[in-house]
Structures are given as C-alpha cells and as structure tokens.
Amino acid sequence: MPRSAAKRTDLADRLLFLRDIPFSISAAVGFIALSGIAILNGLVMVSFIRELMHEGVTLDDAIIEGAVTRLRPIITTALVASLGFVPMALNTGIGSEVQRPLATVVIGGIISSTLLTLFVLPALYRLVNGKAAQQINNKGV
C-alpha cells in the first residue's frame, strides 16, 4: 500500500474511533461525498473574494465581505446536510453497519470543513495572496 494511502486510512480510523466504527467502504464513500461539498464551498468563497477585488474592493475588505456573505449559505448547507444524516448515524437496526460509518464521516467532516472554510480559508487566502492580490487591486484588472 502506498505510504499516502496508509496515512489517509490511519486518519480516517482515528476519526471513526470516537464512535467505535471501523473504516469501511461506506466511510470511504462518505469521505468522497464530503470532499465535494468542502471543495465547492471553498471555491465559491475564493471566487467571490476575487470577484470583489476585480470590482476594486481592497483585499482585506473583500475577504471580510466574502466571508460574511458566504456565511449564511455555508452554514445552511452544513446544517441541512448534517441534520439529514443524524437518523443514519443513530440507527441501530438492520443495515446500520453500512449507514453509520457514512453518516458519521459526513456529519463530522461537514462540521470541520465548515469551520475551516469560514475561518481558516480567508486567513490562508490573505497570507498566500497578499502581495499578488494587492497588485491586481492596484492595477484595477
């Protein structure tokens, strides 16, 4: 097994350990679905920030406005998706051994990716694109 795949499995096992659920195909499907949601939220926020900058808004104001504007849609998406998976996560009946890992991964991942998207992504964007973004803003491109 490649080293990166082994690390990924170890991380997934640690996340699922809290609920005493082994890593399975269902959990892997949950990670795949989760990555789509997390990436989409991040891309939409970064695109919105860049659009504001092209309109002449300063970098810091664009980041703040982008985070505040995207706050409601991101939290709504996270809340709806998480609440939709709660019955699956709490299920103990027939078939729950397939549903619980998927739901656990999605609920935990959505909560963490939401926090990362709203708080860490804007800070990283400022850190990485500070000078380049200011040059774009100064040129008015």
N, C-alpha and C positions, 0 to 999 in steps of 0.2 A: 504494500500500500504506500502511495506517495506520502511524503512527510506532511505536506499541507493538508491532505485529506485526514490524516491521523489527528492533527491538531484540531481540525474542524469537528471531528467526532468527539474528541475529548471535551471541547467547549459545549457541544450540544448535550453530552451526557451530564455535565455539571448543571446546566440549566434545567434539565428534566429531573435531576436528582432531588430537588426540593419537593417534588410531588411523588417521588418513588416510582418514576416511569422510565423504563429503559428506552434508549434511542431505537427507533424503528423506521420503517418506510413511511408510516403516517407522519412521524415527526419530520422526516426529510421533506415530505410534501408541504408541511406547514412552513418550513424554512424557505422553500421556493416561493410560496404564495406571499409570505411576509416580505421577501426581498423586493418583489414587485411593488408592493404598497410603499415601502420605505424609499425606494429609489424614485418613484413617481412624486412623492411629497417633496423630496429634496430637489428634484429637477424643476418642479413648478416654482418652488421658492426662489431658487437661484435665477431662473428665467425672469421672474417678476422683479427681482432686485436689479438685474442687468437692464431690463426694460426701463425701470425708473431712472437709472443712471444715464441711459441714452436720451431720456427726456430732459436731462440737465440737473437732476437731483444729486446732491453730494453723496459720496459713498456711505458715510455714517447715517445720513437721513434715509437713504434708500434701504439700507439694511434694517433699520428700525421700522420703517413703514412696511417693508416686505414681511418682516416677522409678525408685526401686528395685524396686517391684512390677512395673512395666511393662517393666523392663529385659530380663528373660528372654523374654517373648513378642515384643517388638520385635526383639531380636537373632535369635531363632529364625526369625521371618518373613523378615528380611533375608537370613539365611544360606541358607535353603531357596530363596528366590526367586533370589538371586544364583547359587548353585551350579547351579540348574536352567537358567540361561541361559548358562553357561560353554560348553557344546558349541556353541551357536549362535554365540557370539562368536568362537570359534576356528575355526569351519567355513571351509574354503576351496573346497569343492566346488560343484557346480551348485546354484544358488539362494542361495548365501551372500551375494550382493549385496543380497538382501532381508532375510535373517536378521541379519546382522552389525550393521547400524545399530540395529535394535530391541533386540538383546541388549546392545549397548554402552551405549545410553541407560539401559536398565533397571538394569544392574549398577552403573554409575556413580552413577545417581540414587538407587538404594536405599542405597548406602553413604553418600552425602552426606546424604540425608534422615534416615537412622537417627541419624547423629551430631547433626544439627540437632534432631531430636525428643528425643533423650536429654539433650542438654546445653544447647542454646540455648533451646528452648521453655520449660523450667522457669524459666530466668533471666528470660526475657521476661514470663512469667506473673507472676512476683514483682514485676517492675518496673512493669508496667501495672496490675495489680490489687491492689497492696499495700494501699492505704488502704481501698478498697471491700471487699476480701476480709476485712480485719480487722474492719470494721463488721458484715459478715454473721456472722463468727465470734463477735463480742461479743454480738450480738442472739440468737444461737442459732437463727437461721432456717434 
